[in-house]
Amino acid sequence: MSSVSEALRQATARLAAVGIDSARLDARLLLGKALGVDGTWLFNHADDELKDEGAFAALIERRLGREPVSLILGHREFWSLDFTVTRDTLAPRPDSEALIEAVLAELPDRGRPLSLLDLGTGTGCLLLSLLSELPAARGTGVDRDPATLAVAKGNAERLGLGGRTEFILSDWWQNICGKYDVILSNPPYIPSGDIGGLDPEVAKFEPLGALDGGADGLDAYRRLAAGAGNFLAERGLIAFEVGAGQAQDVASLLTEAGFAIRQVRKDLAGIERCIVAGR
C-alpha cells in the first residue's frame, strides 16, 4: 500500500506526463474527493497508509482523459461562492470575475432595488454573484436549455438566493418582457473554426452551444446589441464578457445600436474582458 504522500506523488507524475500544468493541485483535489476530506487533512496525514486506492485511481483515470476537475468534483468556486457544474454548463472561470467588478464599480449604491437580467445564464454564476453583493436586487436568468436552467436554479436555491431569482427558458430575447437596470451576458464567443483547437477539457467536455460564436465569434453579440434597447431601463447598464481581442468589435456593435461605452475592464492577465455600456 502507498502512503497518502506517495499516492499523490505518483498521481502528480502521471498527470504531468500528459501535459496537465496543474497536476499537483488536481491530484490533491481528487484525492480529497475520493477520501471525503479536505487539503488540511491530506497535509496532516501525509504519512498514513492509503488503504483503498481504487476510488482515487478511478478519478485520476478520468482526469488523464482530460475531463475537467470541476466536472469530476461536480462544483467550482467563483466569487467566493460554490457552484454546481455539470456537462450542461460552462465551468465558471476566474476571468469572468472582471464582469462582476465592472458592474459593481458602476453601482455606488448597492442597496438599491435593482432588476438584473442574465442572458445565457449557465450555472448562474454571474447573476448570483451580483445578487450576493446587491441585497435588494432581484434577478432573472435566461437560457435556451432546460437542463442548464435546472442547474442555475439549483445553485440559486443552495446559495439562499432562490427567493430573489426567476429563470426563463428563452432563446436570447424571445420570451423576455419588461425593463432591467442591468443586462449582462457571457455569450458564446469562440469562432467556429477555432473550437477544434481548444484544450480538450473545453472542446470535449463543455457544451458546444455555450462556446460557438459563429464564423467570427460575434453572432451572439449582434443579437444582444440589437435587442438590448427594448429591455434596458432608462439609466440602465449593459455588461458583456468578451473574448481576447474582441473588445473593440463588441464596443462598435454597441455604439452602432445607440449605446455609449462606459468602461472596458481587463482581467487579471491584462486582457480586455468586459464591456460596460449605457444609453
C-alpha positions in Angstrom: 0.0 0.0 0.0 1.1 3.5 -0.7 1.1 6.4 1.8 -1.0 9.4 1.1 2.1 11.4 0.1 3.3 8.6 -2.2 -0.1 8.2 -3.9 -0.1 12.0 -4.5 3.4 11.9 -5.9 2.6 9.1 -8.3 -0.7 10.6 -9.5 1.0 14.0 -10.0 3.7 12.5 -12.2 1.1 10.7 -14.3 -0.9 13.9 -14.8 2.1 16.0 -15.6 3.3 13.4 -18.1 0.2 14.1 -20.3 0.7 17.8 -20.2 -1.6 18.9 -17.3 0.0 22.0 -15.8 -2.0 21.9 -12.6 -1.1 18.2 -12.0 -0.2 18.5 -8.2 -3.3 20.6 -7.4 -5.5 18.4 -9.4 -4.2 15.3 -7.7 -4.8 16.8 -4.2 -8.3 17.8 -5.1 -9.2 14.4 -6.5 -7.7 12.5 -3.6 -9.6 14.8 -1.2 -12.8 13.9 -3.1 -12.0 10.2 -3.1 -11.5 10.2 0.7 -14.1 12.8 1.6 -11.5 15.1 3.3 -10.0 18.5 2.7 -6.5 19.7 2.0 -5.6 20.2 5.6 -6.4 16.5 6.4 -4.2 15.4 3.5 -1.3 17.5 4.8 -1.7 16.3 8.4 -2.0 12.6 7.3 0.7 12.6 4.6 2.4 9.5 6.0 -0.8 7.5 6.6 -1.4 4.4 4.5 -3.9 4.8 1.7 -5.7 1.6 2.3 -8.1 1.7 -0.6 -6.6 3.3 -3.7 -9.4 2.3 -6.1 -11.6 5.3 -5.8 -8.6 7.7 -6.2 -7.3 5.7 -9.2 -10.7 5.9 -10.9 -10.7 9.7 -10.6 -7.2 10.0 -11.8 -8.1 8.0 -14.9 -10.9 10.4 -15.6 -8.5 13.3 -15.4 -6.0 11.6 -17.6 -8.8 11.5 -20.2 -8.8 15.3 -19.8 -12.1 15.6 -18.1 -12.0 18.9 -16.2 -11.5 18.7 -12.4 -14.7 20.9 -11.9 -16.8 18.2 -13.7 -15.2 15.4 -11.7 -15.8 17.2 -8.4 -19.2 18.5 -9.6 -18.6 22.0 -8.4 -16.3 25.1 -8.8 -15.7 28.2 -6.8 -16.5 31.7 -8.3 -16.6 35.0 -6.5 -16.0 33.0 -3.2 -19.3 31.1 -3.9 -19.6 27.4 -4.7 -21.4 26.5 -7.9 -22.6 23.1 -9.1 -21.2 22.3 -12.5 -22.4 19.7 -15.0 -21.9 18.7 -18.6 -24.8 21.1 -19.4 -22.9 24.2 -18.3 -19.6 26.0 -18.8 -17.5 25.9 -15.7 -17.1 29.4 -14.1 -13.8 30.9 -14.8 -11.8 33.5 -12.8 -11.6 35.8 -15.9 -15.4 36.3 -15.6 -14.9 38.0 -12.3 -13.9 41.1 -14.2 -17.5 41.5 -15.2 -18.7 41.4 -11.6 -16.1 44.0 -10.7 -17.1 46.2 -13.6 -20.8 46.2 -12.8 -20.2 46.8 -9.1 -18.0 49.8 -9.9 -20.9 51.4 -11.7 -23.3 50.9 -8.8 -22.2 53.1 -5.9 -25.5 52.5 -4.0 -25.6 48.7 -3.7 -28.7 48.9 -1.6 -31.0 50.0 -4.4 -33.8 47.6 -5.5 -32.3 46.8 -8.9 -33.5 44.4 -11.5 -30.9 42.2 -13.3 -31.2 40.1 -16.5 -28.6 37.5 -17.3 -28.8 36.1 -20.8 -27.2 32.7 -21.3 -27.0 32.2 -17.6 -25.3 28.8 -17.5 -24.5 27.9 -13.9 -26.0 31.3 -12.9 -22.5 32.4 -11.6 -22.7 36.0 -12.9 -26.2 36.7 -11.8 -25.9 35.0 -8.4 -22.6 36.6 -7.6 -24.0 40.0 -8.3 -27.1 39.3 -6.2 -24.9 38.3 -3.3 -23.4 41.8 -3.4 -26.8 43.6 -4.1 -29.1 42.7 -1.2 -32.2 44.5 -2.5 -31.8 43.4 -6.1 -33.8 40.7 -8.0 -32.5 38.7 -11.0 -33.8 36.8 -14.0 -31.6 34.1 -15.6 -32.3 33.1 -19.2 -31.1 30.1 -21.1 -32.4 28.0 -24.0 -31.5 24.7 -22.4 -33.9 23.3 -19.7 -31.1 21.2 -18.2 -28.9 24.3 -17.9 -31.7 26.3 -16.2 -32.2 23.5 -13.7 -28.5 23.7 -12.7 -28.8 27.5 -12.3 -32.0 27.3 -10.3 -30.4 24.7 -8.0 -27.4 26.9 -7.5 -29.7 29.8 -6.6 -31.6 27.7 -4.0 -28.4 26.3 -2.5 -26.9 29.8 -2.1 -30.0 31.1 -0.4 -30.9 33.4 -3.4 -33.9 31.4 -4.7 -36.4 34.0 -3.4 -34.8 36.8 -5.4 -34.4 34.9 -8.7 -36.5 33.5 -11.6 -35.4 31.5 -14.6 -36.8 31.7 -18.0 -36.5 29.3 -21.0 -35.7 31.6 -23.9 -33.6 31.9 -27.0 -32.0 35.3 -26.1 -34.7 37.9 -26.1 -37.5 35.6 -27.4 -39.6 35.3 -24.2 -38.3 38.4 -22.3 -40.5 41.3 -21.3 -40.1 44.3 -19.0 -37.2 46.7 -18.3 -34.0 45.9 -16.4 -31.4 48.1 -14.7 -28.6 45.7 -15.5 -28.4 43.4 -18.6 -25.4 41.1 -18.6 -24.2 38.2 -20.6 -21.2 35.9 -21.2 -22.3 34.6 -24.5 -20.6 32.0 -26.8 -17.7 33.9 -28.4 -15.3 31.3 -29.8 -15.1 31.4 -33.7 -16.4 28.2 -35.0 -13.2 27.3 -36.7 -11.2 27.7 -33.5 -13.1 25.3 -31.4 -11.3 22.2 -32.5 -8.0 23.7 -31.3 -9.2 24.4 -27.8 -7.9 22.5 -24.8 -9.5 19.0 -24.6 -11.1 20.0 -21.3 -13.1 22.6 -23.2 -13.6 21.1 -26.7 -14.5 17.6 -25.5 -16.4 18.3 -22.3 -18.1 21.7 -22.4 -21.4 22.3 -24.3 -20.8 23.4 -27.9 -23.7 25.8 -27.8 -22.0 27.8 -25.0 -18.8 28.0 -27.0 -19.6 28.5 -30.7 -20.0 32.2 -31.6 -20.2 31.7 -35.3 -17.7 32.4 -38.0 -16.2 35.4 -36.4 -17.3 34.8 -32.8 -19.6 37.7 -32.8 -23.0 36.2 -33.7 -24.5 36.4 -30.2 -23.3 40.0 -29.6 -25.1 41.1 -32.8 -28.4 39.7 -31.4 -27.7 41.0 -27.9 -26.8 44.6 -29.0 -29.7 44.7 -31.4 -32.3 43.8 -28.8 -31.0 45.4 -25.6 -32.6 48.8 -26.2 -36.0 47.2 -25.9 -35.4 45.9 -22.4 -32.9 48.3 -20.8 -34.1 50.8 -18.2 -33.5 54.5 -18.9 -30.4 54.7 -16.8 -29.5 51.0 -17.0 -26.2 49.2 -17.7 -25.2 46.6 -20.2 -22.2 44.4 -19.3 -20.9 41.8 -21.7 -17.9 39.5 -21.3 -15.8 39.3 -24.4 -13.1 37.0 -25.8 -9.5 38.1 -26.2 -9.2 40.6 -29.0 -13.0 41.2 -29.3 -13.4 44.2 -27.1 -13.3 46.9 -29.9 -15.6 44.9 -32.2 -18.2 44.4 -29.5 -17.9 48.1 -28.5 -18.6 49.0 -32.1 -21.7 46.9 -32.2 -23.0 48.6 -29.0 -22.3 52.1 -30.3 -23.9 51.3 -33.6 -27.0 50.2 -31.6 -27.1 53.6 -29.9 -25.3 52.9 -26.7 -22.3 54.8 -25.1 -19.3 52.8 -23.8 -18.8 53.5 -20.1 -16.0 51.1 -19.3 -13.7 48.5 -20.7 -12.4 46.2 -17.9 -9.3 44.0 -18.1 -9.0 40.6 -16.4 -6.0 39.6 -14.2 -4.0 38.7 -17.3 -4.4 42.2 -18.7 -6.9 41.1 -21.4 -9.8 43.4 -22.2 -12.5 41.1 -20.8 -15.7 43.2 -20.2 -17.5 46.0 -22.0 -20.0 48.2 -20.0 -22.3 50.5 -21.9 -25.4 52.6 -21.3 -27.8 54.7 -23.2 
